[in-house]
Amino acid sequence: MLKEFKEFAMRGNVIDLAVGVILGAAFGKIVSSLVADIITPLIGLLIGGIDVSGLSFTFGDAVLKYGVFMQTVIDFVIIAFSIFIFIKLFNKIYTREKKVEEDPPSLTKEEELLTEIRDLLKSNKI
């Protein structure tokens, strides 16, 4: 069982996933700082100097901090948008490289005719 666990843990997919999770956590901290320290104060200025994270109201004995929730939603939107842009750029680069690799050489007239003859023979029309 220990041997199987070692094989599982040392697979490339697991290590790649671990690296992705660590980088994702670090990226999340960067984006959280961007939201908390730059974007949220700017939004506060736009809406009249109100600190969004301090917004709350009391309902009985409970304090509902909807400003913190709004900040978390903004954080999520920025992270999602950043990941979207990154994936879009990655796919653009990947498909460009793939198109360059996959472009088949153009056929000569003889090869085109031979291809047609082969296709006709396969369909038994000759």
N, C-alpha and C positions, 0 to 999 in steps of 0.2 A: 504494500500500500504506500509506503514511503517513496519507493521508486516511481510509482505512478504519479504521486503528487509532485515529485521533483521534475518529471517529464512535463507535467501540466504547467508548472510554474515557470519553467524555462522555455516554453514555446514562445515564438516570436510575437504571437498575437497578445499574449498576456503582458509581456514586457512593453509592447507598443501601447496597450491600453493603460498600463501604469504610468508611462511617460505622459500620455494624453491627459490623464486625470491630474497629475501634478502640474502640468503646464496650464490646464484649465483652471485649477485653483489659483495659481499665480496670476493668470489673466483676469480672473474674477476679482482679485484684490485690486488690481490696477484699475479696472472699470469701476469698482465700488468707490475708490478714491476719486476718480474722475467725476463721478456723479455727485458724491458728497462734498467735494472740495471746489468743484468748478461749475458743474451744470446746475445743481440745486440752488446755489446762491444767485446765479444768473436768472433762473426762473423766478426766484424770490424778488429780484429787482424788477422783472417784467410785470409781476403782479402786485407791485407796490411795496416792495421791501419786506414782504412776509417770508419768514423762514418756514419752508414747507415741512421740514422734519419735526417742527414743534407744534404742528396743528393737531389738536385733540379736543375732545369734549367728554364730559362726565355724564354717565348714565347710571344713576343710583350710586353705588360704591365703585363701579368699574370705570376706568379711564380708557376711552377708545382713542388710540393714537393713529388716526387715519393719515396723518402726515408722514409717519414712518412707513406706512403701507404704500403711500404714493411714491415715496422715494425708492422703495423696493421695486415697484412696478416700472419706474423710470430706469432703474438699474437693469432690470430684465430686458426691457426694450432695447437699451443700448448694447447689451451683451448679445442679444439675438441679432441685431442689425450688424454688429461687428463680425459675428460668425458668418452671417449671410454674405457679407462683402468678401470675407476671406475665402469662403467656399466658392463663390462666384469667380474670383480671380484664379483660384487653384484649378477649377474646372476649365476655365478659358485657356490657361497655360497647358494643362494636360491634354485637352482636345486638340490644341494647335500642334503639339508634339506628336500626338497620335495620328493626325492627318498627314503629317510629313512622312511618318513611318509607313503608313498604310497606302499611300498613293502607288497603285500598280503601274508598271511601265506600260506605255501605250502599245497596242498591238499593231503589227504591220499588216498590210493588205492580205498577204498570204495567210497570216495567222487568223485574221478575221474570217476569211473564206473557209479555212480548215475548221474553225469553230462552228460556223454555220453548217458545214457538211456533217460534223460530228453530231450536232443537235438534231439535224434531219434524220440521220441514221438511228439515233436513239428513239425518235418518234416514229420510225418505220415509214416515213413518207417517201423514201427513195427506193 
